[in-house]
Amino acid sequence: MGMALGRHEAGPASRGRLAASMALFSALALLPDADVIAFKLRIPYEATWGHRGASHSLVFAALVALAIVGVARLLRLPPGRTGLLALLAVASHGLLDSLTDGGLGAALLWPFSNERLFAPWRPLPVAPIGTRMFSGRGLYVVVVEFFAFLPFWAFALWPRRRAASEP
């Protein structure tokens, strides 16, 4: 998702800017999972700041997007579009986690509620955490996610048409 949003944000930019934009928006889409550090800090999974807690909320996504708007202004990028795409990148993570078939759900409505939510339809298998990703279950998750997100990968990586002024 992040790469596709980054390609959209960069528009017909140079290859260097396109790659930077795709990398930035990919990092934003992965940002909520920085909460796995909670495991090392012995914060329980179900705690507010545990895995899939506050960092997976729509409010967290909005706060990150506001920070990105400020950075966009400094870099003379269109702040509204850049902020909206950042919001989509970060928010998509929690929303997609709510589509998985395991775990405790995502705290999408934090700070208004600490309840972990799942979507009514849960087609994505939950990924094993840590080195357990290198197992049969991990391979299964990778294959399912590859096909589920193939349209986003195709959009992000499809060769761009050169503008009339490009050599």
N, C-alpha and C positions, 0 to 999 in steps of 0.2 A: 504494500500500500504506500509506504513512504517513498519508494523510488518513483512510482507513478505520480504522486503529488509533487515531488521534486522536479520531475520532467515538465509537469504542467506549469509550475512556478517559473522555471527557467525560460519557458517559451522558446523562441528562436535564438537563444544565446549561444555563445561560443561553446565548444566542447568542454573546455575547462570549467566554465561556469555551470554548464549542465551537470557535469560530474560532481561538482561541489554541492549543487542544489540537491541532487539525488542522494548524496551521502548525508547531508544535513537532515533532510526530511525522513530518511531511513532511521537515523539516530533518534529523531523526535518520536517516530512510531515505536521504537524500542524502549524509549525512556521510562515508561511505567514499570518495566521489569527490572529497573535498577533496585527495586524494593527487595530483590532476592538477598541483598546484603543483610536483611533482617534475620535470615537464617543464621548467619555467622554471628550476629549480635544477640542471638537467642531471644529474639522477639517472636512470640507465637504467630503462626500462620494466620490465625483468626483475629489478631489484634488490629487496631486501626491502622498502624503502620506496618503490619505484616504483609505477606505476599498477596497481591490482588486487593489490597486495601485502598487507602486514600489516594495513592499514586495512580490508581486506575479509574478515578472519578472524573466526571465531566467538569467539576469545579477545578480540579488540578489541571485538566487540559486547557481550560479557559485562562488560568493564571499563567501557564507556560506560553500560551498564545499572546497574552498581553506583553510578556517579556520580549517575545519575538517581534512584536509590533515596534517596541522601542529600539531593538537592534536594527530592524528594517529601516527605520527612520534615519538612524546613524549612517547606515550603508547606502542611503538614498534609493532604497527599493520601495515598491508600492506597499505601504504598510497594511492597508486593508486586505488586499489579496494575500499577502504573505502571512498575515495573522490568521486569516480564515483557513488557509491551507495547513498552517501549523496546528490550529485547533482540530481540524479533521484528522491529521496525522496522529496526534496524541490521543484524542478521543476514540479513534478507531481501535486502539489497542484494548481498552477496557470493554468496548462493545463486542469485539471479536472474541475476547476471553469469555464473555457471557454466552457465546455460542458453543462452548466446549462441553464435553460430556463428563467432566470430572472436576475435582477441587471443591472449593466452597462457594464459587461464584465470585463476582466482582462488586466492589463497593461503589457502584456507579453514582449513587446519590449522596456520598459523603460531601460535606459535613452535616447535611440535613438528616442523614440516616447512616448507620454503620452496617445495615443489612446487606448481605452479599446476594447479588441477584444473578439469575440465569435467564436467558431468553426462552420463550416457549418452545422454540425449535433449536435443537443442539446437535448440529451435524458434524462438528469438528471434534476429533479425539483430543483429549488433554495430553499435553506433552510431558514426558517424564522430566524431572528436574536433575540437573547436574550430569554426572557421568552416566546415569541411567539412560540418557538420550542415545548413547551408543549401544543400543540393544535392539532386539526385534521390534519392540513397541515403538522405540524412537524412529526406526526406519519406516514403520507404518505411518507414523504421524507426518514425517517428511513427505512421503508419497502423497498422502491425502491433501496436505497443505499445498504441495506443488500444483496439483490439479485444481484445487479450489481457488487458488490465487493466480492461476495461469493468465487470465485476462489482464490482470494488473501488470504482471511481468511483461506480457506482450506489448502493452501500451508503453511501458517504461523503456523497453529495449529495442522496439521496432525502429529500424533506420529512419532518420528524419529526412524529409525532403529538403533539399537545399533551396534557399531563397534565390530569386532570380539574380541578385547581385553577388551571390557567393560563387567562387570559382569552382 
